[in-house]
Amino acid sequence: MRKKIAKFSILPLAAGSIFFSFSTKDAAKINVDDYSTTHLDLDYTVQDFKEEMQPVYELNRTAPFIGETYVGFKEAIGFKESRSDYRTINEFGYLGKYQFGAGTLKLLGIYDLDAFLDSPALQEAAFYANASRNKWILQRDIKRFVGKTINGVQVTESGILAAAHLAGPGSVKKYLRSWGAQAFSDAFGTTIRNYMKRFGGYDVSFVEAVKNARVDKENLKA
């Protein structure tokens, strides 16, 4: 009776290796060390992928995330309003990162619109002063309505201040005191409810309620 000789193959583990076929008898004689690449000076033609395959992303226009703080609050609004562009003016004449109207800026003591567009520090100060002024105007409504639910959205202090930035404190008062019946939407269709939902839950205790708050331009950092 003839014995069946088993066959097996040594497959290449790297490009350019040789294919061998042996019987089990011949395979026993193979010195595997003769085919090792250990200690060889191999000349790779592929560059280091760790250096070459770095992902390319445009990060300077990515929505910021700085936590649920005042900074996170204002940066989120700035990104929503203008994608955080200090120099932008929209088709309705609203200016800067936070899209202020000229009338609101006058209330804050800012009259030179060109200087306003040229100064990120002035724009940041204007945002804080406006939030401070709105917080003073709406302080009773903040105490009364925070924690309540109107039109399916839980009312928060940051949501109220965001809505006041969008629509003005008077419109926010009407919205809250009518339990959402008197609604407001801007020229783009953005509503008070939308802003209350989108910007709710931030800690804005940093903002002090000040009557007739204005920008102190003399103490602004360059």
Backbone torsions as a table, in degrees:
resi	resn	phi	psi	omega
1	MET	NA	130.0	-177.6
2	ARG	-80.7	137.3	177.2
3	LYS	-82.5	141.6	176.0
4	LYS	-86.6	126.5	-179.4
5	ILE	-91.6	119.7	178.6
6	ALA	-72.7	142.6	177.7
7	LYS	-117.1	147.4	171.0
8	PHE	-147.7	163.8	-176.4
9	SER	-121.6	143.7	170.5
10	ILE	-96.8	110.2	-175.6
11	LEU	-85.6	149.8	179.8
12	PRO	-67.3	140.5	176.8
13	LEU	-103.7	-8.1	177.9
14	ALA	-145.7	155.8	-179.6
15	ALA	-59.7	134.4	177.0
16	GLY	95.7	-5.1	178.4
17	SER	-73.1	159.6	-175.8
18	ILE	-96.8	142.8	178.9
19	PHE	-90.2	127.8	180.0
20	PHE	-119.0	148.6	173.4
21	SER	-132.7	126.0	-175.8
22	PHE	-134.4	158.3	167.2
23	SER	-82.9	164.8	178.8
24	THR	-61.5	-29.8	179.3
25	LYS	-68.1	-44.7	179.7
26	ASP	-71.0	-34.7	-176.7
27	ALA	-63.2	-29.7	-178.9
28	ALA	-66.3	-20.9	-177.9
29	LYS	-88.6	-6.0	-174.2
30	ILE	-76.2	134.0	171.7
31	ASN	-97.7	105.7	-174.6
32	VAL	-61.8	-27.5	-179.4
33	ASP	-61.7	-25.3	179.2
34	ASP	-66.5	-17.5	-176.5
35	TYR	-111.2	9.8	179.9
36	SER	-78.7	146.1	176.3
37	THR	-99.5	7.3	179.9
38	THR	-61.1	137.2	178.1
39	HIS	71.0	5.6	177.3
40	LEU	-82.8	145.5	177.0
41	ASP	-88.9	89.8	-174.7
42	LEU	-85.4	136.8	-178.1
43	ASP	-101.1	93.4	-178.5
44	TYR	-75.6	143.7	177.3
45	THR	-100.6	-6.6	179.3
46	VAL	-98.2	130.9	-178.8
47	GLN	-73.7	164.8	-178.3
48	ASP	-61.4	112.2	-174.4
49	PHE	-67.6	-22.1	179.4
50	LYS	-65.7	-30.2	179.7
51	GLU	-88.6	-34.1	-171.8
52	GLU	-87.7	-22.6	-172.1
53	MET	-107.0	36.1	175.5
54	GLN	-71.1	131.0	179.7
55	PRO	-67.1	144.7	-179.7
56	VAL	-109.0	112.3	178.6
57	TYR	-125.5	150.0	174.0
58	GLU	-92.7	97.8	-172.0
59	LEU	-87.3	-22.1	-172.5
60	ASN	-74.0	-5.0	176.2
61	ARG	-121.7	22.9	177.1
62	THR	-88.0	138.0	179.8
63	ALA	-56.4	128.6	-175.6
64	PRO	-75.5	151.6	172.9
65	PHE	-132.1	109.7	-177.5
66	ILE	-126.8	30.7	177.3
67	GLY	78.8	-179.4	-177.4
68	GLU	-91.5	54.4	-179.8
69	THR	-111.3	177.2	174.5
70	TYR	-59.1	-41.7	179.4
71	VAL	-62.4	-45.1	176.7
72	GLY	-60.4	-38.5	179.2
73	PHE	-61.9	-53.1	-175.9
74	LYS	-69.0	-35.0	179.2
75	GLU	-69.1	-36.0	177.0
76	ALA	-65.0	-41.3	177.8
77	ILE	-67.5	-42.8	178.7
78	GLY	-59.6	-39.0	179.0
79	PHE	-68.7	-40.1	178.4
80	LYS	-64.9	-41.3	-174.8
81	GLU	-73.3	-42.5	-170.6
82	SER	-144.2	10.6	-170.2
83	ARG	57.2	34.6	174.4
84	SER	63.3	34.4	-179.6
85	ASP	-98.7	111.1	-178.4
86	TYR	-67.9	-22.4	-172.2
87	ARG	-98.3	0.6	-172.1
88	THR	-80.3	148.8	171.6
89	ILE	-132.7	124.6	-178.1
90	ASN	-85.8	179.7	-174.4
91	GLU	-67.0	-13.8	179.2
92	PHE	-101.7	5.6	176.0
93	GLY	88.4	8.9	177.3
94	TYR	-79.8	141.8	-165.2
95	LEU	-117.6	146.4	165.7
96	GLY	77.7	-172.0	-175.7
97	LYS	-57.2	-39.1	-175.4
98	TYR	-103.6	6.1	175.3
99	GLN	54.0	62.9	177.1
100	PHE	-83.8	145.5	169.9
101	GLY	-86.9	155.7	-178.3
102	ALA	-60.4	-36.4	-179.7
103	GLY	-63.8	-43.5	178.1
104	THR	-64.2	-40.1	179.4
105	LEU	-62.7	-36.9	177.9
106	LYS	-63.5	-38.3	177.4
107	LEU	-62.5	-26.7	-179.2
108	LEU	-93.0	2.1	178.3
109	GLY	86.9	21.0	-179.7
110	ILE	-114.3	119.8	-176.4
111	TYR	-118.1	-25.2	-178.8
112	ASP	-90.7	101.1	-174.8
113	LEU	-71.7	-32.7	177.2
114	ASP	-65.1	-43.6	177.7
115	ALA	-64.1	-35.6	178.1
116	PHE	-62.2	-46.0	-179.9
117	LEU	-66.0	-29.7	-177.2
118	ASP	-83.7	-5.6	-172.8
119	SER	-124.9	100.2	173.8
120	PRO	-57.9	-37.5	-179.8
121	ALA	-62.6	-40.4	178.9
122	LEU	-66.0	-38.2	179.4
123	GLN	-67.7	-39.8	178.0
124	GLU	-65.9	-40.5	178.3
125	ALA	-65.4	-36.9	179.1
126	ALA	-65.8	-39.7	179.2
127	PHE	-62.5	-45.2	-179.5
128	TYR	-64.7	-45.5	-178.6
129	ALA	-61.5	-39.7	179.8
130	ASN	-67.6	-41.7	177.1
131	ALA	-63.7	-38.7	179.2
132	SER	-64.5	-44.5	178.1
133	ARG	-63.7	-44.9	179.8
134	ASN	-65.8	-35.5	179.6
135	LYS	-66.1	-37.1	177.0
136	TRP	-66.2	-44.6	-178.9
137	ILE	-63.6	-35.4	-172.7
138	LEU	-103.2	13.4	-173.1
139	GLN	-60.5	-38.2	178.5
140	ARG	-68.1	-38.7	179.9
141	ASP	-70.2	-33.4	175.8
142	ILE	-62.0	-45.3	-179.9
143	LYS	-65.5	-36.0	-174.7
144	ARG	-79.7	-39.2	-168.0
145	PHE	-106.6	-16.3	179.9
146	VAL	-60.6	129.6	-176.7
147	GLY	97.9	-18.0	176.4
148	LYS	-80.3	165.5	178.0
149	THR	-117.3	124.9	179.3
150	ILE	-127.2	126.5	-178.3
151	ASN	52.7	38.9	175.5
152	GLY	80.1	5.9	-178.3
153	VAL	-120.3	129.3	176.6
154	GLN	-72.1	130.8	-177.9
155	VAL	-80.4	129.6	175.3
156	THR	-128.3	163.5	179.8
157	GLU	-62.8	-42.9	-179.7
158	SER	-67.3	-34.2	176.3
159	GLY	-63.7	-39.5	177.8
160	ILE	-64.4	-45.8	-178.9
161	LEU	-67.2	-35.5	176.7
162	ALA	-65.7	-43.4	179.1
163	ALA	-64.3	-35.8	177.8
164	ALA	-67.2	-34.0	175.4
165	HIS	-64.9	-37.9	-179.9
166	LEU	-72.1	-50.6	-166.3
167	ALA	-114.1	-9.2	-174.3
168	GLY	92.0	149.2	-176.1
169	PRO	-64.4	-30.9	179.6
170	GLY	-63.2	-43.5	179.4
171	SER	-66.7	-34.4	179.1
172	VAL	-68.8	-39.7	175.7
173	LYS	-57.5	-47.2	-179.3
174	LYS	-62.1	-40.9	-179.5
175	TYR	-63.3	-48.2	-177.5
176	LEU	-67.6	-46.3	-173.8
177	ARG	-73.7	-16.5	174.1
178	SER	-97.7	6.3	-176.8
179	TRP	54.2	42.2	173.8
180	GLY	88.2	0.0	-178.1
181	ALA	-73.4	-37.5	178.3
182	GLN	-94.3	95.8	-173.9
183	ALA	-95.5	162.2	177.9
184	PHE	-135.3	144.1	171.1
185	SER	-142.5	143.9	-179.4
186	ASP	-83.6	-173.1	-176.0
187	ALA	-63.7	-19.7	179.5
188	PHE	-96.9	2.4	179.2
189	GLY	86.9	7.8	179.2
190	THR	-76.8	132.3	-174.3
191	THR	-107.7	165.2	174.2
192	ILE	-61.0	-42.1	178.2
193	ARG	-58.2	-42.6	-180.0
194	ASN	-59.3	-45.8	-179.0
195	TYR	-69.2	-37.8	178.8
196	MET	-63.6	-38.0	179.5
197	LYS	-73.2	-45.7	-173.8
198	ARG	-69.5	-34.7	-174.1
199	PHE	-114.3	22.7	177.1
200	GLY	-79.2	152.4	171.7
201	GLY	90.9	2.1	175.5
202	TYR	-81.9	152.4	176.0
203	ASP	-89.1	105.0	-178.9
204	VAL	-111.7	26.4	177.7
205	SER	-64.6	-18.6	177.1
206	PHE	-61.8	-29.0	-177.9
207	VAL	-79.0	122.0	178.9
208	GLU	-90.6	134.5	177.9
209	ALA	-75.0	116.4	-177.2
210	VAL	-132.4	125.9	177.2
211	LYS	-68.4	133.1	178.4
212	ASN	52.9	43.5	179.1
213	ALA	-61.0	138.6	178.9
214	ARG	-134.7	160.2	-179.0
215	VAL	-78.9	130.8	175.2
216	ASP	-90.2	87.3	-173.7
217	LYS	-67.0	-26.2	-177.5
218	GLU	-69.0	-27.4	-176.6
219	ASN	-103.4	14.0	178.4
220	LEU	-73.4	141.8	173.6
221	LYS	-79.7	144.2	-179.6
222	ALA	-65.0	NA	NA
